[in-house]
Amino acid sequence: MDAARGNRADGGGASRSQPHRARRNRHSAGGGARRCGRQGAGVRRARRALHRRQHPSAELRLGQRARVGGERVPLELDVGGAAPTITSGGGGAGAPATLVVDVQPRDPSLGQEMTLVVRLVQRTNFAEDPQYTPPTTTGFWTDKPTTPQSFYAVERGERVLVTETRLRIYPLAVGEATIGEASALVVVAQDGFGLSGGLFGDRREMVLRSAPVRVRVRPLPPGAPAGFTGAAGKFDAVWSADRSHTSRDVPITLRLDLRGRGNLPLVRPPSFGEPDLEALASTTEDSLPSPEQNFGRKRFQWTVMPQKEGRLEIAAPAFAWFDPASGGYVQSRPRPIVVEVGPAVFAGPGEEAGFPRAFSDHPVDPGARRAQPWAFAFAGLALGAAWRLWRAGPRTTLAGEVGASAWLARLRGVTGPGVWRVMEDASAWLETQPATVSDPGWRAVRDRIAAARYGGSVEKPESVRKELMARIARVAPRARTRVPRRALAVLLALAGIAAAVACAPRPGPGRAAEQCAAADQAARRGEVDRARRVWLELWRSQGGQAGLAARLAWAHVQAGEIGPAALWVLRGEMMGPRDPALRWVEERVREAGGLVGATAPRWPLRPIEWSALALVVGIGAGLCWPRRVRAVAVATLALVCALVYPVQGWMAERSGRAVMLAMAPLQGSDVELEPGQLVTIRAREGGRVRVAAGRVIDGWVPASIVAPVAGAADG
């Protein structure tokens, strides 16, 4: 290398003996005077292999730590079969070690990224840590150096150990510039084994110095386009906003992200101005690459307030950079951002100024009890069954009972010649009864009746009549005591009505309603913090209500806290869907950029509506009887109507849904979560939680900025 020419080693005076003790090899090539770390036994064996000039055929990778500025940093030693070839210049090839400084490119353009490389080429063992002083870089902006890396190389057929450090620098002025010399104080062991003392030899101090490096900085070509602020490199520009909907009195944040490789630390923000936007603040965020990385990011942010309603198309600010590879300028042309601007959240003249009319039109009744769908399902089934029983009327006499009674009456009343004909008819009826057919003595009774009527037999009719009446009495069904059907219908109807009345909606305590009304009046006067405290206390003491959640969300929107506002909207939806005040606040929160990824936790039916549906379907099950299959299906539907609302609430509480209270990057990805965005908590670990945003993106964020929807109300 040219930079190695003129490299020199100055003796540090007379050699001196030291007591016998092992010395470990040490290296350094960083910024500032420093000592590199001690190497272990494995590295010492590598040094001995170096001096035995073994062929570098085996692969060896050892880890050590270097001491830089008082702290230990990792130092990698990579020994491989394919050792690189280096040239240290003619002046330093025979010295025990050489310090080389090089820079690329030597003729950069103004602001162009350059790489400064410092190499310590070691041909013998050191007895102590080198004392290193980096080169001066006047006229350059310098980045942090990389961690020292050690590797074996081949120099003129000989194996040497090279410790290398790299540093990014950027020229600040046009013309000639000089990178000063670097120096390192090293102690060389004379015995060749890294040991010192009278038994193996003396040691010698040397000062290694690199040659200065001259650089010629070229000016940038003329004709820089609009938006050029000194950027040089290869970049991509991305223009975005933190929301696509807002209102006239809710600010939005515009972002220009510059990603790539170049002089990001020196890039100035471009100018931005739009007639339809009022600029409130501008900031710059740096995410510069580490010394081992090549690409970084710089973000320019503007907080603006829309000045008109409707569809707003916001063009990106003009931005350009110089590309050293092509030698010309490059202009960014990102697509404009489209933002829908709605009416102001707090607009309104007169007494209601600043207080939403939706709240005035729908006052809250804290502590009011909701209808219980399960009770109304029971009431419907009971009323349906009662109606069916009432329609059936009193119990009718069985056919068998009617027939037996009639024949007994005829047999008792008949006299004269017609008695045998009546007994024959009665015997014919008896043969239709199962008990008579299976009786073996029945045939003899039939034969006696037939002989007396058709054969001229002189048979006394009374004996046959008694036996026939006894047989008819045995087959007649016995009467059982039963509850009257209409009485049972009345009992079922009363039970259903009692269940519906007991679980019907009821107003809350009057004192709580008065407190809520007083808090609403305080909010109208502008005392929103005072009103918020009352609403929060009513939420905790009287149970959650959608109207209270709407007011708490509105208080946070007024304070510009989109994350807590989105949290209260979701809590209100769990308490009662389709609340008019809550829907109004939800629209405002979405316009402000919150509730990203949020969906309703329940179907859009209120408890009273589920109760009415369960009541009607339950009555329908009674109307379907005696069609058993249809009646069972309708009764099952009534039970579903009773269970949907509580089951959905139970599932929502255990779903792990949470809301981001503030903006935070998702560790492990290049994604930033916005305030008010819905996430799902997957795991907890100390002071952080693992959340999922969507189906494929997850990572860790601080637990303090994530609030579960089903958690305790803390304001």
Secondary structure, DSSP 8 states (H G I E B T S, - for coil): -GGGTT-EEEE-SS-B---SEE---B---SSSSB---B--HHHHHHHHHHHTT--S-S-EEEEEEEEETTEEEEEEEEE-SS--B----TTTTTSSEEEEEEEE-SS-BTT--EEEEEEEEESS-BSS--EEE----TTEEE------EEEEEEETTEEEEEEEEEEEEEE-SSEEEEE---EEEEEEESSSSSEEBTTTB-EEEEEEE---EEEEEB---S---TTEEEEEEEEEEEEEES-SEEETTS-EEEEEEEEEEE-GGG--------TTEEEEEEEEEEE---TT---EEEEEEEEEEE-S-EEEEE-----EEEETTTTEEEE-----EEEEEE--TT---GGGTTS-HHHHHS---TT-B---HHHHHHHHHHHHHHHHHHHH-S----HHHHHHHHHHHHHHH--GGGHHHHHHHHHHHHTTSHHHHT-TTHHHHHHHHHHHHHS-----HHHHHHHHHHHHHHHS--------HHHHHHHHHHHHHHHHHHTS-B---HHHHHHHHHHHHHHHTT-HHHHHHHHHHHHHHH---HHHHHHHHHHHHHTT-HHHHHHHHHHHHHH-TT-HHHHHHHHHHHHTT--TT---SS-S--HHHHHHHHHHHHHHHHHHTT-HHHHHHHHHHHHHHHHHHHHHHHHHHTS-EEEESS-EEEBTTTEEE-TT-EEEEEEEETTEEEEEETTTEEEEEEGGGEEETTS----
